[in-house]
Amino acid sequence: MDSRSVAACTFLILHAAALPSSASAACDVRSGPRRAALIELYTSEGCSSCPPADRQLSRLRETLDPAAVAVPMALHVDYWDSIGWKDPYAQAVFGERHRSLVQANRHTVVYTPHYFVGGAELRSWHGALRAEVRRINSQATGADIRVKASPAPGGTLALAADATVPADAQPAVLHVAVTESGLASKVERGENAGTTLAHDHVVRQWIGPFPLNGGTARAQRRIALPPAWNRARLDVVAFVADPRSGAVLQAVSAHQCARS
């Protein structure tokens, strides 16, 4: 797959890892010493078993320990779109990442809803999510990530994410995403026909992967923020992972960078 195209905050578990260094219009956020748990949910509006998993992702603050450090993302896959309902949040790149994670975990079946935490499959997400996040948080960070952003002309956001790993580290890649919460969609066809679905942490834009050559990588983009996106509910997510095993070395969520 190769698609080139984060302190006390309103949501502690999302942003406890981020250490803001400036309160100005420009945003500068760094990951912390603890390893944050990247929570990826692969889901679809066309899947009748997905809404409970979506609600679980929306209720993380209630589910996890108060001091948990977690970075959630909902990636809507497009392979359900041919079965009655086209998911407005689905992108082909999310299906590609889903398949690559399944392969990295040495499995063969791609399904929804499908949770991955720290790059590892979590089948018993109903009861094991808290313990898995706690386990990951007990580990030292495997990478340092810095996210910087500032407003740019035309309603865009100038964004740069820098990642560093130790010189003797295994191969790693950097990914960046913009997510949006507070979304709702009325499904008219398919397995969820007649249902209004609520979504949080939906990935709207995906950037990367960027290889960490010599232990460093930079992702720099000017990101268009469509008027339909609720800027007050956006987050910028960056994470570093081992592309072979899928293991996430560090992640950071920087909501202030999306709202600069």
N, C-alpha and C positions, 0 to 999 in steps of 0.2 A: 504494500500500500504506500502510495506517495502522492498526497494531495498538497500542492503548493499554494494553490489559489490564495486582601488578604488582610492584646489590646481588647478592649471590651467593645464589642460591636453588637449590632442588633441580633446577630446570630453567632453566638460564641463558638460553636463547634465548627463553623465554617472558617472563621477568621483568627482563631487563637494562634495559629502558626505564623501569621503575618505580622511583621514588625514595621509599621509605617515610619518613614524618616522625614516626612514633610507633610504639612497641613495645607499647603498652597494648592493652587489650581492644578499644578503638575503633581502627579502621583508617583511615589517611589516606595515600593513594598518588597520586603525580603522574606524568604522562608525562615523558619525557626530551627532550633537545635533538635526538636523532636520530629520523628517521621510522621507526617500527616497521612491519614488513610484516604486514598482516592477511591471513592465509591462510584462505580459505573453501573447503571441500569440500562440494559438493552430492552426496549419496549416498543409497542405499537398501538395506535388507536384501533387497529383492526383486530386486535387480540383480546378475546373476552376474559382471559385470565390475567391480563396485565394491570387493570385498575387497582387491585389490592397492592401490587408491588409499587405502583406509582404513589399510592397514598403512604406507603411505608417510607419512601424517599422524602415525601413532604413532611413527615412527622419525625425526622431524625432528632430534632431537639428533645423530643419526648422519649425517644428510644435509647439514645446514647448517654454515656456518663456526662455530667455537667461540664467537665473540663476536657472532653474529647476533642481531638483535632481531626476533623474530617472534611473532605472536599467532595461534594456530590455532583454527579452529572447524569442526566437522562439523555440517552442517545436513541432517537427514534429511527428504527430500521425501515428500509423501503421494501423488503421482500414480502410484506403483507399487503402491499398496495394493490396487487392484482386480485385480491379476494374480497371485493365488494366496496372497499373504502380506501381512498388515498389519504394517508396521514399527512397533514399540512406541515409537520415538523420533521418528516423523514428526509434523510439524505443517503445517497448511495455509499458515501465514505464511511458512514456509521456501520453499515452492514459489512463493509470490508474490514473495519477494525474488529467487529464482533467475531468474524471468521478467523482473523489472525490471532485473537486472544484464545479462542477455542483450540486452535492448533497449538499455540504455545503452551497451553495447559494439558496437551496430549490427549485431547478429546476429539470426537468427530461430529457430535450432534450440535447443531445450532438451533436454539429455541428461544422463545420469549414467554414470560419475563425471565431475564437472565442477569443475575448480579455477579459482579466481579469486585473484589476489595483488594486494593494493593496489587492489582493485576492477576489475582488468583480467583478462580471460580468459587462462589459461595452458594451452594444449593439450599442449605437450611437457613435462608435469610430471615425467616420469621422469628427464629430464636437465637441465632448465632451471631447476628450482626454486631451487637454490643461487644461481645468477647473478642471478636476478630479485630475491631477497631482498637480496642484496648491493647491487644497484642502488638499491633503495628505501632501504636503510639509509644510503646515501651522501647522501641528501637531507636538508635541514633540515626540522624539523617544520612542518606547516602549521596546527597547532592545539595548544592546551594543554588537557589533560584532568586532572581531579582526581576521584578516587573515594574516598568516605568511607563507612564502614559501622560498625555496632555491633549487638550482640545485642539483640533485642527480645522482649517477652513472647510466649508461645505457640510457642516454637521458630522464630520468624521473624527476619529480618534487616532492619534499617532501613538502607536504602541511598540514597546521594545521589551523583550524578555531575554535575559541572559542566564545561562546555566553553567555550572562548574562541577566537575567530579574529580576525585583524586587521580593523580597521574597514572596510578597502577590499577585503576578501576576497569571493569569489564566494559565492552561497548555499550553506549547509551544514546538515547535520542530524546529530544525536547519536543513537546507538544504544547500548543496554546489553544484555548477555546474561549468563546464568549457564550455565557448561558443567560437565560431569562426565566424568571419565576412569575407566578401569578397569572398563568395562561389558562384559558378555558376554551373548549371546543365542543360544539354540538355535532355529534356523529349521526349521520342520516342513513347510512347503509352499513352492511357488514355485521359482524358478531356483536358490536356494541350499538347497533342502530337504536335511535331514540334516547340515547344517553348523552348527558353533558359531562364531559371529562375535564378535570382540573389537573394542571401540570405545574411542577416546579423544577428548577435547575435544568431546563431544557437547553441542550446545546444548539445554538443558532449559527455559530461559525466555528470552523475547525481549521487550524493552521499547523502544518507540519506533516511528517516528522523532520526534524533538523538534527543530523548526526553531531555528536560532541567530538569533533576532531581535535586531538591534542588535549582532551579533557574539557573543552569549552564549546559553547554554541550560542548563537544569537538569532532570535526571531524578531524581525522588524517589519512592521506593516502599518499602513494607514487603513483603518477599518471603517467602512461605511456603516452608520447606525440608522437604519430605515426609520421613518417617522412612526411606523406602526409598533416599533419596539418600545416598551416602557423603560426608559433609561434608569428610573429609580429602582428597577428590579433586575438590573443586569449585574453580572459578575464576570471578571476575567479569571480564568483558571490556567495555570501552567503546571506541567509536571514532567519529570524525567523518568524514563523507564529503560529497562534492558529489553531490546527488541527481540531477543531470542526466547527468553523465559516469560516476558510480559511483566516481570516484577517491577513495581513502582518504587523508585529510590527516594523520591520526595515530590510533594505537591503543594501548591499554594493557591488560595483563592483571594483575590484582591478586588472586592466590590467597589472600593473607592476609585480604582483605576477605570472602571467602566463608566463611572458617573462623574469623572473629572470635568 
